[in-house]
Amino acid sequence: MNGALHSGAPEAARDPLGEKEQRLRAQLRGLGSVLVAYSGGVDSAYLACVATAELGSRVLCVTADSASYPQRHREIATRVAREFRLNHEFIKTSELANPDYRANLPDRCYHCKRELFGRLTALARDRGVKAVLDGNNADDRGDYRPGRTAARELGVRSPLDEVDLSKEEIRELSRRAGLPTWDLPASACLSSRIPYHSEVTDEKLRLIERAEDALHALGFRVCRVRHHGDLARLELGREEMARAVDPEVAAVIVRGLKGAGYRYVSLDLQGYRTGSLNEVLRLRPI
């Protein structure tokens, strides 16, 4: 494991960001043993690695393998777990079996997290692990996230949020620690590409995954394929949009997405933004 993640690294206390990390480490030590809900994204990877540095074998990192979890994320999670010697397991979750989840109302994320955290808290009890942790950070307080309600109901802790670490701070700490996830684009489950009130199905999820894989194969880093029936609405990072409208590149994009299964392909001129499908909601953050 990279030396910067070793417990009590002396340089960490010399700056305010390092002081937050030291509070995080102290909090983790106080928990004794933890199960980390580990997707392999920026936040959960950092939390898993710091927890492992502090608690060693008393950390279990668990990845939910479900229909809405992209294969490329599985590969990242596995690679980081291997390189940083995490105690890592996959479990199967079955949110698609829940009609409330498939209905895709604005509380969809609640049903997903209820399934996930229900499985994780049961596993923690079986293994004698004292606390279940997720990777929510301080920035997550401002968005509509019904999954946090499920976390609170089941006693799941969010230590990154509790020590007031923001996304950018977690990226910087991850960079210092040598984590390859430090500059990964924001990630979310594939179901987040389907507008509310449109049923979530495995067929739609696989279509979205094929389409996004086609974009990644073309070198686009920040991208979402929002699913509107036969139409794929592409959200790309603003710095990548000019390339997408180049006639030759645009033709390749269209071929790739039509090959994936879409009939029409459009480019959203507002570009990528987190939770764009929440723009139709007029709800208070949870």
C-alpha positions in Angstrom: 0.0 0.0 0.0 1.2 3.5 -0.8 3.1 5.0 2.2 0.9 8.1 2.3 -2.0 5.9 3.5 0.0 4.5 6.5 -1.6 5.1 9.8 -0.6 8.4 11.5 1.5 9.8 8.6 3.3 12.7 10.3 3.0 15.1 7.3 -0.8 14.9 7.4 -1.1 17.1 10.5 0.7 20.1 8.9 -2.3 21.4 6.9 -6.0 21.8 7.5 -6.9 19.1 5.0 -4.5 16.7 6.7 -6.1 17.6 10.1 -9.5 16.5 8.7 -7.9 13.2 7.6 -6.5 12.7 11.0 -9.9 13.2 12.6 -11.2 10.6 10.1 -8.5 8.2 11.1 -9.2 8.7 14.8 -12.9 8.1 14.2 -12.3 4.9 12.3 -10.0 3.6 15.0 -12.7 4.3 17.5 -15.2 2.2 15.6 -13.0 -0.9 16.1 -14.2 -2.9 13.0 -16.0 -1.7 10.0 -17.7 -2.9 6.8 -17.3 -0.4 4.0 -19.9 -0.2 1.2 -17.3 -0.1 -1.6 -18.2 0.7 -5.2 -14.7 1.5 -6.3 -15.6 5.2 -6.9 -13.6 8.2 -5.6 -15.2 8.4 -2.1 -15.6 4.7 -1.2 -12.1 3.8 -2.5 -10.5 6.5 -0.3 -12.6 5.5 2.7 -11.8 1.8 2.2 -8.1 2.4 1.9 -7.8 4.7 4.9 -9.9 2.3 7.0 -7.7 -0.5 6.0 -4.6 1.5 6.9 -6.0 2.1 10.4 -7.8 -1.2 11.1 -6.2 -3.8 8.9 -8.0 -7.1 8.8 -10.9 -5.6 10.8 -12.1 -3.9 7.7 -14.4 -5.7 5.2 -15.0 -3.9 1.9 -18.1 -5.2 0.1 -19.2 -4.4 -3.4 -22.8 -4.9 -4.5 -23.0 -6.7 -7.8 -26.3 -5.8 -9.4 -27.9 -5.1 -12.8 -27.3 -1.4 -12.4 -23.6 -1.7 -11.6 -21.5 -1.3 -14.8 -18.8 -3.8 -15.6 -16.1 -1.1 -15.9 -16.8 -0.1 -12.3 -16.4 -3.8 -11.2 -13.0 -3.8 -12.9 -11.9 -0.6 -11.2 -13.1 -1.8 -7.8 -11.3 -5.1 -8.2 -8.0 -3.5 -9.3 -7.9 -1.0 -6.4 -8.8 -3.8 -3.9 -5.9 -5.9 -5.3 -3.3 -3.1 -5.4 -4.1 -1.7 -2.0 -4.7 -5.2 -0.4 -8.2 -4.6 0.7 -10.2 -7.4 2.3 -12.8 -7.4 -0.5 -15.9 -9.3 -1.4 -18.8 -9.1 -3.8 -22.4 -9.8 -2.8 -25.5 -10.0 -5.1 -28.3 -7.6 -4.6 -31.7 -7.9 -6.1 -33.3 -4.5 -6.3 -34.8 -5.3 -9.7 -37.0 -7.9 -7.9 -38.7 -5.0 -6.0 -41.6 -3.5 -7.9 -41.2 -0.2 -6.0 -37.7 0.0 -7.4 -38.7 -0.9 -10.9 -41.5 1.7 -10.8 -38.7 4.3 -10.8 -40.5 7.0 -8.8 -38.4 9.7 -7.3 -37.7 7.5 -4.2 -36.1 4.8 -6.3 -32.7 5.3 -4.6 -34.4 4.7 -1.2 -35.4 1.2 -2.3 -32.0 0.4 -3.8 -30.1 1.5 -0.7 -32.6 -0.2 1.6 -31.8 -3.5 -0.3 -28.1 -2.8 -0.2 -27.8 -1.7 3.4 -30.1 -4.4 4.6 -27.8 -6.9 3.1 -24.7 -5.2 4.5 -26.0 -4.7 8.0 -27.0 -8.4 8.1 -23.6 -9.4 6.9 -21.9 -7.2 9.5 -23.9 -8.9 12.2 -23.0 -12.3 11.0 -19.3 -11.4 10.8 -19.2 -9.6 14.2 -18.4 -6.2 12.5 -19.4 -3.2 14.6 -20.3 -0.6 12.0 -21.3 -0.3 8.4 -20.0 2.8 6.5 -20.8 4.5 3.2 -18.9 7.0 1.2 -21.3 10.0 1.4 -19.3 13.2 1.7 -20.2 16.8 2.8 -21.2 17.8 -0.7 -23.9 15.2 -0.8 -26.0 17.1 1.7 -27.3 19.5 -1.0 -28.7 17.0 -3.6 -31.9 15.0 -3.5 -30.7 11.7 -2.1 -33.4 9.5 -0.6 -30.9 6.7 -0.2 -29.6 8.6 2.8 -32.9 8.0 4.5 -32.4 4.3 4.1 -28.9 4.6 5.5 -30.1 6.5 8.6 -32.9 4.0 9.2 -30.4 1.1 9.2 -27.7 2.9 11.3 -25.2 3.2 8.5 -22.4 5.8 9.2 -21.0 8.4 6.7 -17.6 9.2 8.2 -16.4 11.4 5.3 -19.5 13.6 5.8 -19.0 13.5 9.6 -15.6 15.0 9.3 -16.8 17.5 6.7 -14.7 16.3 3.8 -15.9 17.6 0.4 -15.5 15.8 -2.9 -12.6 17.9 -4.0 -10.8 17.4 -0.7 -11.3 13.7 -1.0 -9.8 13.8 -4.5 -6.8 15.7 -3.2 -6.2 13.3 -0.3 -6.6 10.4 -2.8 -4.0 12.0 -5.1 -1.6 12.4 -2.2 -2.1 8.7 -1.3 -1.4 7.5 -4.8 -4.9 6.2 -5.4 -5.7 5.8 -9.1 -9.3 6.8 -8.4 -8.4 10.3 -7.4 -9.4 11.9 -10.8 -12.2 9.5 -11.8 -15.3 11.2 -13.1 -18.3 11.1 -10.8 -20.1 7.8 -11.0 -23.7 6.7 -10.4 -25.7 3.5 -11.0 -27.1 2.9 -14.5 -30.7 3.3 -13.3 -29.9 7.0 -12.8 -30.0 7.4 -16.6 -33.7 6.5 -16.8 -36.2 9.3 -16.2 -38.5 9.0 -13.2 -41.8 7.1 -13.9 -40.2 5.1 -16.7 -39.8 1.5 -15.5 -36.3 0.2 -14.8 -35.6 -3.0 -16.7 -32.6 -5.1 -17.2 -33.0 -4.6 -21.0 -32.8 -0.8 -20.6 -29.8 -1.0 -18.3 -27.8 -3.2 -20.7 -28.7 -0.8 -23.6 -27.4 2.1 -21.6 -24.2 0.3 -20.6 -23.5 -0.7 -24.2 -24.0 2.9 -25.3 -21.7 4.3 -22.6 -19.1 1.7 -23.3 -19.1 2.9 -26.9 -18.4 6.4 -25.8 -15.6 5.4 -23.4 -14.1 3.4 -26.3 -13.9 6.7 -28.2 -12.0 8.3 -25.4 -14.8 10.3 -23.7 -14.2 10.4 -20.0 -17.2 12.4 -18.6 -20.4 11.1 -20.2 -23.9 9.9 -19.5 -26.4 8.4 -21.8 -29.8 9.5 -20.6 -32.4 7.0 -21.8 -35.5 8.4 -23.5 -37.0 5.4 -25.2 -35.5 5.1 -28.7 -33.5 8.3 -28.1 -30.2 8.6 -26.4 -29.6 12.1 -24.9 -25.8 12.4 -24.4 -24.4 14.6 -21.6 -20.7 15.1 -22.1 -18.1 17.1 -20.1 -18.0 20.6 -21.5 -14.4 20.3 -22.5 -15.3 17.3 -24.6 -18.4 18.6 -26.4 -16.4 20.4 -29.2 -14.9 17.1 -30.2 -18.3 15.4 -30.2 -19.7 17.7 -32.8 -16.7 17.2 -35.2 -18.5 15.6 -38.2 -16.2 12.6 -38.3 -16.4 11.9 -34.6 -20.2 12.6 -34.5 -20.7 10.0 -37.2 -18.7 7.4 -35.2 -20.8 8.3 -32.1 -24.0 7.8 -34.0 -22.9 4.5 -35.4 -21.8 3.3 -32.0 -25.0 4.2 -30.2 -27.3 3.0 -33.0 -25.2 -0.2 -32.9 -25.9 -0.4 -29.2 -29.7 -0.3 -29.9 -30.8 3.4 -30.0 -32.7 4.8 -33.0 -31.9 8.5 -32.4 -28.9 10.2 -30.8 -28.9 13.8 -29.5 -26.3 15.9 -27.7 -27.5 17.9 -24.7 -26.0 21.4 -25.1 -26.0 22.0 -21.3 -23.4 19.2 -21.0 -23.0 16.8 -18.1 -24.3 17.8 -14.7 -24.8 15.6 -11.7 -28.4 14.4 -11.2 -29.8 16.2 -14.2 -32.9 14.0 -14.1 -33.6 15.5 -10.7 -34.2 18.9 -12.4 -37.9 17.9 -12.8 -38.3 17.6 -9.1 -39.3 20.3 -6.7 -38.3 18.6 -3.5 -36.2 19.5 -0.5 -32.9 17.7 -0.2 -32.9 14.7 2.1 
